[in-house]
C-alpha cells in the first residue's frame, strides 16, 4: 500500500461512524468491544478516537475509565491503519497533563519495536513523536512507571524476553552492535523509573536496532518522518544522563550520524528542517560544554581508566627521564594529571584518549621522539593536546549557553578537527625551531591558521579542512600572522587588556549615566496621558470617538491640556511635572511652573508599554511651529576629569518636538510603577533616542542598570574606542603586553623585607 493510500483510507459513507456527541464512557466501551470483534469495527473506533482525544475534558474522562489500557492493548496487537490511528490517539493523549502515570515501560518498548519493525510512514511518524514526548517529559509529566513484567525481575526473565521478541527482526538481538555497548554500560535497573532519558535507555537495551534505524531514516523521502527522527535523536542527546553523556554521541558516530547530518545541511533544507538542524548543532555544542565543565578526578574510575590507557599506549614506562616519574613523561606539567584538565575537563581527557587510541603506534612514536629531545626543545603532548581543545572551544565560543546561528558542519567532527589541529601544532613547533618558552607563540600561530581556515567560505567539508590545515606551509602562516597587526591578534584576550577594558567600561558607564540623568534634569515634553484617556485614543478600542473628531477637537480647544512637561528635581529625588495646552517653549527652566511631584523612592519597576503607533500620536499631537524664541539648550560638555576617550553624546535635542515621526514606527512607551504595580507616570516617546535617554536615565538613576539596546550599544562602542586608542598608544611605544599572570621572581637572600605587587 502506498503512503497516499494509507493516509487517505477512511470509513466509507455507507458505513456507521461514531457520533460527534459520543461520551468518553461510550467511546471506551466501543473500543473495548471493538478489540474483541473484527478489524473493521476496531478501525472505525480508533479512527474516531483520534479527534475526540484532542479535547482535554474528553481525554481526562477517557483515562479515568481505563481507556488508556485498552488503547495500549490495541497498539500491541493491531497493524496497518488501525495501528496508525491508535498511535495518533496515544500521541494526542500525551499532549495533556494527565494520564502519564498509568503507562508502563512495556508501552515504551513496544513503541520502539514499532519504529524498528514497521515500514509504513503513517505508523512510524506517530510512534516517533510519542518517544520524543516521553524523552522530553519534565515537570508535571515526571510520573513513575509502575513495575512491569519487563522490569520487575530483569535477571529471571531473560528467556521470556527472548521468546517475546521472537517475532521481531533477529537484528534486534545483535549483541555485537554498537548499541550493545550502551547496554553493557548499564547497571541493573530498578523496578520503577521516570520519564526522560532513563526510559529510552532501557528501550535501547531491549531494542538495539532503535538507534541505527533512526539514523537511517534521516535519508527518508518522507519529510515528516525525517524531521521526527532527527528531533528524537536531538532530544536523546539533550536529555541524556551523565552516565551516558559521552557514550551516546560516540555510539551514534558509529552509525555515521554526522555524515547524514552533513547531507541534510547541504541539501538546501526548508526553514523547519533548518531550525531542527540548528537545534541538533546547538545540542551537540552544549553537550561538549557540559563535559568540558565536568572536572577530571582521580577518584573517578572512568577517568582513571582513560588516563591509564593513554599511559599504556605511550609505552615509555621503561624509559628514564630526568625529573619525571610517570605523567610528566608524556607531556603533563606535573605528576598530578588531573590539574592539566582544569580548562577542558572530562571532554579534554576524552579527546586526548581518542587521539592516543586512534593510532597507538603513531602516538607512541610521537611521545618517544619528544622524550629523547632536550627538555627545552620538547613540545609537551598533554599540554599541547589540552591547548588545542581550548583553542577549538574558543573558536566556536562553545559554552552552556551556546546557540547555533548558522551551520558549522566542521564542528560536528570535533575529534578529527582536534587531531588535525594537534598535528599542525607539532609541525609549527618544529618548523620554527621553538622552545618550551615559545609555547604561547606557537599557540597564536595555530589560532590564526584555525580561524582563517574555518572562516573560508569554500571549506565546509572535513576532508577539505584537513587538507588545507596539513598543507599550508609555516612561512605562509607566519607571514599572515605578521599582517594581522602582528601581536594584536591575541592581545585583546590577555589579562592586562581585560583589566583595561573593565576600567574603561566603568568610566564609559559613569559618563553615560551622567548624560542620561542630565536629560532628565533638563526635562522634555510628552503627550498628556490623562488627555489621551479622556479623549479615547486608539489605546481604548471601545471608544465611540472617531479619529477625525479627535483631531478636530484637539486643534480647536486651546484650554485642553494636551501636553505634559517632566523634569527631574535638582535633588534627583523627585520628578516634577506640569500639564499645558500648548508646548510654547522647548525647555522649561522654572520649577514653579511644574507644581506636581512624584517621589522616586516609590518607584519599584520601569516597564515598557505597548500602545498606539507614532502616526496616531503625531495626528493627535501635531509638532508645534518653530519659533525664533525657541533656543537649543545643549548639554554641557563633560568635565576635565571625564574620560577623554568617550566623546559627549550629541547635543541635538531628542525630545521629539522638532523631529517628525515616521508613519510606520511603533510608539516607544514606558511607565514608572510602584512595587504594587500602580503606575506613577507614563512616557510616550517620539523617537528611540528619547526612549533610551529617559528610560535608561531613570533606570541608571535608580541603580537598575541599562535596559535599552541603544544605550548598551553606545556603552560598548565607547569602551571599544577607548581600548583601541590605548592600544595604539602601546603600539607606538612597542610595549609588550604580557600573557596571563606575571611570574614572581625569587626573593633576594638576606633579611630584607621584599614583596611583589602584581
C-alpha positions in Angstrom: 0.0 0.0 0.0 1.4 3.4 -0.9 1.7 6.2 1.6 -1.1 8.2 0.0 -3.4 5.2 0.1 -2.7 4.6 3.7 -3.2 8.2 4.8 -6.4 8.5 2.8 -8.1 5.3 3.9 -11.2 6.2 5.8 -14.6 4.6 6.6 -16.9 4.8 3.6 -20.0 6.9 3.5 -22.3 3.9 3.9 -20.5 2.6 7.0 -21.6 3.5 10.5 -19.4 6.1 12.2 -19.2 7.3 15.8 -21.4 10.3 16.5 -19.8 13.6 17.5 -21.6 13.7 20.8 -20.3 10.3 21.9 -19.3 10.3 25.6 -15.9 9.0 26.8 -17.7 6.1 28.5 -19.4 5.1 25.3 -16.2 5.5 23.4 -14.3 3.4 25.8 -16.9 0.7 25.8 -17.0 0.7 22.0 -13.2 0.5 22.0 -13.2 -2.5 24.4 -15.9 -4.2 22.3 -14.2 -3.5 19.1 -11.0 -5.0 20.3 -12.8 -8.4 20.5 -14.6 -8.0 17.2 -13.5 -7.8 13.6 -10.7 -5.4 12.4 -13.2 -3.2 10.5 -15.1 -2.2 13.6 -11.8 -1.6 15.5 -10.5 0.6 12.7 -13.7 2.7 12.9 -13.4 3.2 16.7 -9.7 4.1 16.6 -10.3 6.5 13.7 -13.0 8.4 15.6 -10.9 8.4 18.8 -8.1 10.5 17.2 -10.4 13.5 17.0 -12.1 13.1 20.4 -8.8 12.8 22.4 -7.8 16.3 21.3 -10.3 17.7 23.8 -8.9 17.9 27.3 -12.1 17.0 29.1 -12.8 14.0 26.9 -9.2 12.8 27.3 -9.3 13.1 31.1 -12.5 11.1 31.5 -11.3 8.6 28.9 -8.3 8.0 31.1 -10.3 7.7 34.2 -12.4 5.0 32.7 -9.4 2.8 31.7 -9.3 3.8 28.1 -5.5 4.0 28.1 -5.1 0.4 28.9 -7.4 -0.6 26.1 -5.5 1.7 23.7 -2.2 0.2 24.7 -3.5 -3.3 24.1 -4.7 -2.3 20.6 -1.2 -0.8 19.9 0.3 -4.1 20.9 -1.8 -6.2 18.7 -3.1 -4.1 15.8 -1.5 -3.5 12.4 -1.9 -1.2 9.3 -4.1 1.8 9.5 -5.7 0.7 12.8 -2.3 0.8 14.4 -1.6 4.2 12.9 -5.0 5.6 14.2 -4.2 4.1 17.7 -0.8 5.7 17.8 -2.2 9.0 16.7 -4.7 8.7 19.6 -1.9 7.8 22.0 0.1 10.8 20.8 -2.9 13.1 21.4 -3.2 11.8 25.0 0.4 12.7 25.7 -0.4 16.3 24.8 -2.4 16.6 28.1 -1.2 16.9 31.6 -2.9 13.8 33.0 -2.7 10.1 32.5 1.0 9.7 32.1 1.5 7.8 35.4 -0.6 4.9 34.2 1.8 4.0 31.4 4.1 1.0 31.8 7.6 0.7 30.5 6.4 -2.1 28.2 4.5 0.5 26.2 7.7 2.5 25.5 9.5 -0.7 24.5 6.6 -1.7 22.2 6.7 1.7 20.6 10.4 1.3 20.0 9.8 -2.0 18.3 7.1 -0.5 16.1 9.6 2.2 14.9 12.2 -0.6 14.1 9.9 -3.2 12.5 7.2 -1.1 10.7 7.7 0.4 7.3 4.5 2.4 6.8 5.3 6.1 7.5 1.8 6.6 8.8 2.7 4.2 11.6 6.3 5.2 12.2 5.7 9.0 12.4 3.3 9.0 15.4 5.4 6.3 17.1 8.5 8.5 16.8 6.5 11.5 18.0 5.5 9.5 21.1 9.1 8.7 22.1 10.0 12.4 21.6 7.4 13.4 24.1 8.4 10.7 26.6 12.1 11.5 26.5 11.5 15.3 26.8 8.9 15.0 29.6 9.7 17.0 32.7 7.9 18.9 35.5 4.3 17.6 36.0 5.0 14.8 33.4 7.6 13.2 35.6 5.5 10.4 37.0 6.8 7.0 37.9 6.2 3.9 35.8 4.5 1.1 37.7 6.6 -2.0 37.9 6.1 -4.0 34.8 6.8 -7.6 33.9 9.6 -6.4 31.8 11.4 -4.7 34.6 10.2 -6.4 37.8 12.8 -9.2 37.7 15.2 -8.5 34.8 17.5 -11.3 35.7 14.9 -14.0 35.8 13.0 -13.1 32.7 15.8 -13.2 30.1 14.4 -16.3 28.4 10.9 -14.9 28.5 12.0 -11.7 26.9 13.8 -13.6 24.1 10.7 -15.6 23.5 8.5 -12.5 23.5 10.8 -10.9 20.9 11.0 -14.0 18.7 8.6 -12.4 16.2 10.7 -9.3 15.7 13.7 -8.8 13.5 16.6 -11.0 14.6 18.8 -8.0 14.2 17.2 -6.6 17.4 19.4 -9.0 19.4 22.7 -8.4 17.7 25.0 -8.3 20.7 27.9 -7.1 18.5 26.1 -3.9 17.5 27.4 -0.6 18.9 24.1 -0.2 20.8 25.1 -3.1 22.9 28.0 -1.0 24.3 25.4 1.2 26.0 23.5 -1.8 27.2 26.7 -3.3 28.7 27.4 0.0 30.5 24.0 0.0 32.2 23.6 -1.4 35.6 20.7 -3.4 36.9 17.6 -1.2 36.6 15.2 -0.7 39.5 11.6 -1.8 39.3 10.4 1.8 38.8 11.7 4.7 36.7 10.7 8.1 35.5 10.1 9.7 32.1 13.2 11.1 30.4 16.3 9.5 29.1 16.4 6.6 31.5 13.2 5.2 29.9 14.6 5.5 26.4 17.9 3.9 27.5 16.1 0.8 28.6 14.2 0.7 25.3 17.6 0.9 23.5 18.8 -2.1 25.6 15.7 -4.1 24.7 15.6 -2.9 21.0 19.2 -2.4 20.0 18.2 -1.5 16.4 16.4 1.6 17.5 19.4 4.0 17.1 20.6 2.7 13.7 17.1 2.8 12.4 16.6 6.4 13.5 19.9 7.4 11.8 19.0 5.6 8.6 15.6 7.3 8.5 17.4 10.7 8.1 17.5 9.6 4.5 13.8 9.0 4.3 11.9 10.6 1.4 9.1 11.3 3.8 9.8 14.8 5.1 7.9 14.5 8.5 9.5 11.1 9.2 13.0 12.5 8.6 12.2 15.5 10.8 10.8 13.4 13.6 13.7 11.0 13.6 16.1 14.0 13.8 14.0 15.5 16.6 14.1 12.3 18.6 17.9 11.9 18.2 18.3 15.6 19.3 16.1 15.0 22.3 18.1 12.0 23.4 21.4 13.9 23.2 19.8 16.9 25.1 18.3 14.8 27.9 21.0 12.1 28.2 22.0 11.3 31.7 25.6 11.9 33.0 26.3 8.2 32.8 25.8 8.1 29.0 26.7 11.7 28.1 29.8 10.7 26.3 28.8 7.2 25.3 25.6 8.1 23.4 27.3 10.5 20.9 30.1 8.1 20.4 27.7 5.3 19.6 25.7 7.5 17.2 29.0 8.3 15.4 29.5 4.6 14.7 26.3 4.7 12.7 27.6 7.7 10.6 25.1 10.1 12.1 27.2 13.1 11.3 27.5 12.1 7.6 23.7 12.2 7.3 23.5 15.5 9.2 26.1 16.9 6.8 24.0 15.8 3.8 20.9 17.4 5.2 22.8 20.7 5.9 24.0 20.7 2.2 20.6 19.9 0.8 19.1 23.4 0.9 16.8 22.4 3.8 13.4 24.0 4.4 13.0 26.5 7.2 11.6 23.9 9.5 14.3 21.4 8.8 17.0 24.1 9.1 15.6 25.0 12.5 15.8 21.4 13.6 19.4 21.0 12.2 20.5 24.1 14.1 18.8 22.7 17.2 20.9 19.5 16.8 24.1 21.5 16.4 23.2 23.6 19.5 22.6 20.4 21.5 25.9 18.9 20.4 27.7 22.1 21.4 26.0 22.2 24.8 26.8 18.5 25.3 30.5 19.4 24.6 30.4 22.2 27.1 28.8 20.2 29.9 31.5 17.6 29.5 34.1 20.3 29.5 32.9 21.7 32.8 32.9 18.3 34.4 36.2 18.1 36.3 38.6 15.2 35.9 39.1 13.4 39.2 41.5 10.6 40.2 38.7 9.3 42.3 36.5 8.6 39.3 37.2 5.1 38.0 36.3 6.0 34.4 38.7 9.0 34.4 41.5 6.8 35.8 40.8 4.1 33.2 41.2 6.6 30.3 44.4 8.1 31.8 45.9 4.6 32.3 45.0 3.6 28.7 46.8 6.8 27.4 49.8 6.0 29.6 50.0 2.4 28.4 49.7 3.5 24.7 52.7 5.8 25.2 55.0 2.8 26.0 57.5 4.8 28.0 57.3 3.1 31.3 60.8 1.7 31.0 62.4 4.9 29.8 64.2 7.0 32.4 63.5 10.8 32.1 65.3 13.2 34.5 62.7 14.9 36.7 59.8 12.8 35.6 58.4 9.7 37.3 55.4 8.9 35.2 52.9 11.5 33.9 55.5 14.2 33.0 57.0 11.7 30.6 54.0 12.1 28.3 53.8 15.8 28.5 51.9 16.6 31.7 53.3 19.6 33.6 53.1 17.8 36.9 52.7 14.3 38.3 49.1 15.1 39.1 47.5 14.7 35.6 44.0 16.0 36.8 45.4 19.5 37.1 46.1 19.6 33.3 42.4 19.4 32.6 41.3 22.5 34.6 40.3 24.3 31.4 39.0 21.3 29.3 37.6 18.9 31.9 36.4 15.4 31.0 35.9 16.5 27.4 39.7 17.3 27.1 40.6 13.9 28.6 38.3 12.1 26.2 39.8 14.0 23.2 43.3 13.1 24.4 42.3 9.4 24.8 40.8 9.4 21.3 44.0 10.8 19.8 46.1 8.2 21.6 43.9 5.2 20.8 43.1 6.1 17.2 46.7 5.2 16.1 48.6 3.9 19.1 51.8 3.2 17.2 52.0 6.7 15.8 51.1 8.1 19.3 53.9 6.1 20.9 56.4 7.2 18.3 55.4 10.9 18.9 55.9 10.5 22.6 59.2 8.7 22.2 60.5 11.4 19.9 59.7 14.2 22.4 61.2 12.2 25.4 64.6 12.0 23.7 64.8 15.7 22.9 66.4 18.2 25.3 64.0 19.4 27.9 63.9 22.9 26.5 63.0 21.6 23.0 60.1 19.4 23.9 56.6 20.0 22.7 54.7 18.5 25.7 52.0 16.3 24.3 49.4 16.5 27.2 49.8 20.3 27.5 49.6 20.7 23.7 46.5 18.5 23.4 44.6 20.5 26.0 45.7 23.7 24.4 44.2 22.6 21.1 41.0 21.6 22.7 40.8 25.0 24.4 41.5 26.7 21.1 38.6 24.9 19.5 36.2 25.9 22.2 37.4 29.5 21.9 37.0 29.4 18.1 33.3 28.4 18.3 32.6 30.1 21.6 31.1 26.9 23.0 29.6 27.2 26.4 26.5 26.0 28.2 24.6 28.9 26.6 25.8 28.1 23.1 23.2 28.6 20.5 23.9 27.8 16.8 23.0 30.6 14.5 24.4 29.1 11.3 25.6 25.7 10.1 29.0 24.7 11.3 29.4 21.2 9.8 33.1 21.0 10.7 32.1 21.4 14.4 30.4 18.0 14.2 33.7 16.3 13.5 35.5 17.7 16.6 37.7 14.6 17.0 39.1 14.9 13.5 39.4 18.7 13.9 41.3 18.1 17.2 43.7 15.6 15.6 44.4 18.0 12.7 45.0 20.9 15.0 47.3 18.9 17.1 49.3 17.9 14.0 49.6 21.5 13.0 50.8 22.5 16.4 53.6 19.9 16.5 54.6 20.8 12.9 54.8 24.6 13.6 56.7 23.9 16.8 59.3 22.0 14.8 59.4 24.3 11.8 60.0 27.5 13.8 62.6 25.8 16.0 60.6 26.7 19.1 61.4 26.1 22.7 59.1 25.5 25.6 59.2 29.2 26.3 57.7 29.8 22.8 54.6 27.7 23.5 52.3 30.7 23.5 53.7 32.0 20.2 53.1 28.7 18.5 49.5 28.6 20.0 48.9 32.1 18.5 50.0 30.8 15.0 47.7 27.8 15.3 44.8 30.0 16.4 45.5 32.3 13.4 45.5 29.4 11.0 42.5 27.7 12.5 40.4 30.9 12.3 41.5 31.6 8.7 40.6 28.1 7.5 37.2 27.9 9.3 36.2 31.3 8.0 37.0 30.4 4.4 33.7 30.1 2.6 34.8 27.3 0.3 35.8 25.0 3.2 32.7 23.3 4.5 33.9 19.7 4.3 36.1 18.0 7.0 38.3 16.4 4.3 39.0 19.8 2.7 39.6 21.3 6.2 42.2 18.6 6.9 43.9 19.1 3.5 44.3 22.8 3.9 45.5 22.6 7.6 48.1 20.0 6.7 49.4 21.5 3.5 49.7 25.2 4.4 53.5 25.9 4.9 54.8 27.5 8.1 56.1 30.6 6.2 52.6 31.4 4.8 51.1 31.1 8.3 53.8 33.2 9.8 53.5 36.0 7.1 49.8 36.2 7.5 50.2 36.4 11.3 52.5 39.3 10.8 49.9 41.1 8.7 47.3 40.6 11.4 48.7 43.6 13.3 51.4 41.1 14.5 50.9 40.8 18.2 47.4 42.5 18.4 45.6 39.3 17.1 45.5 37.7 20.5 46.2 40.9 22.6 42.6 41.5 23.4 42.4 38.2 25.3 45.2 39.0 27.6 44.6 39.8 31.3 46.1 43.2 31.1 43.7 44.2 28.3 40.8 42.7 30.1 41.6 44.9 33.1 41.9 47.9 30.8 38.5 47.1 29.1 36.9 46.7 32.5 38.2 50.0 33.7 37.2 51.9 30.6 33.8 50.2 30.6 33.2 51.6 34.1 34.3 55.1 33.0 32.0 54.9 30.0 29.1 53.7 32.1 29.6 56.6 34.6 29.7 59.1 31.7 26.5 57.8 30.1 24.8 57.7 33.4 25.7 61.4 34.0 24.5 62.3 30.5 21.2 60.4 30.8 20.4 61.9 34.2 21.3 65.3 32.7 18.5 64.7 30.1 16.0 64.1 33.0 17.1 67.3 34.7 16.8 69.2 31.5 13.3 67.9 31.0 11.1 67.2 27.9 7.6 67.3 26.5 5.4 64.3 26.3 1.7 63.7 25.4 -0.5 64.0 28.5 -1.7 60.5 29.3 -4.8 61.9 31.1 -5.9 63.7 28.0 -5.4 60.5 25.9 -7.5 58.6 28.3 -10.3 61.2 28.4 -10.4 61.6 24.6 -10.5 57.9 23.8 -7.3 57.3 21.9 -6.6 54.1 20.0 -5.4 52.5 23.2 -9.1 52.4 24.2 -10.7 50.2 21.5 -14.3 50.7 22.8 -14.3 54.4 22.3 -17.0 55.9 20.1 -15.0 59.0 19.2 -13.6 58.8 15.7 -10.0 59.8 14.9 -11.2 62.7 12.7 -13.4 64.1 15.5 -10.5 63.7 17.9 -8.1 65.6 15.6 -10.6 68.4 15.1 -11.3 68.7 18.8 -7.6 68.9 19.7 -6.9 71.6 17.2 -9.8 73.8 18.2 -9.7 73.6 22.0 -6.9 75.7 23.4 -7.9 75.1 27.1 -7.4 71.3 26.9 -4.1 70.3 28.4 -2.7 68.0 25.8 1.0 68.3 26.8 2.9 67.3 30.0 6.4 68.5 30.8 8.5 66.2 33.0 11.7 67.4 34.8 13.9 65.8 37.4 14.3 67.9 40.5 17.8 69.2 41.4 18.0 66.8 44.3 17.3 63.9 41.9 14.8 62.5 44.4 11.6 63.7 42.8 10.1 64.0 39.3 8.2 67.3 38.8 5.7 67.9 36.0 3.0 70.2 34.8 0.2 70.0 32.2 -0.1 72.5 29.4 -2.4 73.3 26.5 0.4 74.1 24.1 4.2 73.5 24.1 5.3 77.1 24.0 9.0 76.6 24.9 11.5 73.9 24.1 12.8 73.8 27.7 11.2 74.9 30.9 13.8 76.0 33.5 11.4 77.4 36.1 10.4 74.6 38.5 7.5 76.7 39.8 5.7 76.0 36.5 5.7 72.3 37.4 3.6 72.0 40.5 3.2 68.2 40.6 5.8 65.9 42.1 6.4 62.1 42.1 8.6 60.7 44.8 11.1 58.4 43.0 11.6 56.4 46.2 8.2 54.9 45.4 9.3 53.5 42.0 9.7 49.8 42.1 9.8 48.9 38.4 10.3 50.5 35.0 8.2 48.7 32.4 7.6 49.0 28.7 4.1 49.9 27.5 2.9 48.9 24.0 0.1 51.1 22.7 -0.7 53.2 19.6 1.6 53.9 16.7 3.6 57.1 16.1 1.3 58.2 13.2 -1.7 58.3 15.6 0.2 60.3 18.2 1.5 62.6 15.6 -2.0 63.4 14.4 -3.3 64.0 17.9 -0.3 66.0 19.0 1.0 67.9 15.9 4.5 69.3 16.2 4.5 72.9 17.5 5.5 75.5 14.9 9.1 76.6 15.1 9.8 80.0 16.6 12.8 82.2 16.9 12.1 82.4 20.6 12.9 78.6 20.9 16.5 78.1 21.9 18.6 75.0 21.7 19.8 74.1 25.2 22.8 72.0 24.5 24.2 69.6 27.1 27.3 70.8 29.0 30.5 69.1 27.9 32.0 66.7 30.3 34.3 68.0 32.9 38.0 67.9 32.6 38.4 64.8 34.7 35.9 62.9 32.5 37.1 60.1 30.3 38.9 61.7 27.3 38.2 58.6 25.2 34.4 59.0 25.4 33.1 61.9 23.4 29.9 63.5 24.6 26.6 62.4 23.2 25.0 64.5 20.5 23.8 67.8 21.9 20.8 67.8 19.5 17.6 67.7 21.4 15.9 64.3 21.2 12.7 65.2 22.9 10.9 64.7 19.6 9.2 68.1 19.3 11.4 69.1 16.4 11.5 65.7 14.7 8.5 64.4 12.7 8.0 60.7 13.3 7.9 58.1 10.6 4.4 56.9 9.9 5.1 53.2 10.4 7.1 53.4 13.6 5.8 51.8 16.8 5.4 54.1 19.8 8.1 53.7 22.4 6.4 54.0 25.7 7.2 53.1 29.2 5.9 53.8 32.7 7.1 54.1 36.3 5.4 51.6 38.6 5.3 51.1 42.4 6.1 47.7 43.9 2.3 47.1 43.9 2.1 47.6 40.1 0.5 51.1 40.4 1.5 53.4 37.6 3.1 56.6 38.8 4.0 58.2 35.4 3.7 57.3 31.7 6.0 58.4 28.9 5.1 58.2 25.2 8.4 59.0 23.4 8.6 60.2 19.8 11.9 58.6 19.0 14.1 55.7 20.0 16.7 58.2 21.2 14.3 59.9 23.6 13.1 56.5 24.8 16.6 55.2 25.5 17.7 58.5 27.2 14.7 58.7 29.5 14.1 55.1 30.3 17.7 54.4 30.9 18.0 57.7 32.7 15.5 56.5 35.3 17.0 53.0 35.3 20.5 54.2 35.9 19.4 56.8 38.4 17.7 54.0 40.4 20.7 51.7 40.0 18.8 49.3 37.9 21.4 49.2 35.0 20.8 49.6 31.3 17.6 48.5 29.7 17.7 49.6 26.0 19.8 48.2 23.1 20.7 51.7 22.0 22.4 52.6 25.3 24.0 49.2 25.6 25.4 49.6 22.1 26.6 53.1 22.9 28.4 51.8 26.0 30.1 49.1 24.0 31.2 51.5 21.3 32.7 53.9 23.8 34.5 51.1 25.6 36.0 49.6 22.4 37.1 53.0 21.1 38.8 53.6 24.4 40.6 50.3 24.2 41.7 50.8 20.6 43.1 54.3 21.4 45.1 52.9 24.4 46.4 50.0 22.2 47.5 52.5 19.5 49.5 54.3 22.2 51.0 50.9 23.2 51.8 50.0 19.6 53.5 53.4 19.1 55.8 52.6 22.0 56.2 48.9 21.1 55.3 47.9 24.6 54.7 44.2 25.0 51.5 43.2 26.9 52.3 40.1 29.0 50.3 36.8 28.7 48.5 35.7 31.8 49.9 36.4 35.3 53.4 37.7 35.7 55.9 35.3 37.2 57.1 36.4 40.6 60.9 36.2 40.8 62.5 34.6 43.8 63.0 36.8 46.9 66.6 38.0 47.4 68.5 36.4 50.2 69.0 38.2 53.5 66.8 39.9 56.0 65.3 42.5 53.6 61.5 42.5 53.6 60.6 42.5 49.9 57.2 41.8 48.4 55.8 41.9 44.9 52.5 43.7 43.9 51.5 42.1 40.6 
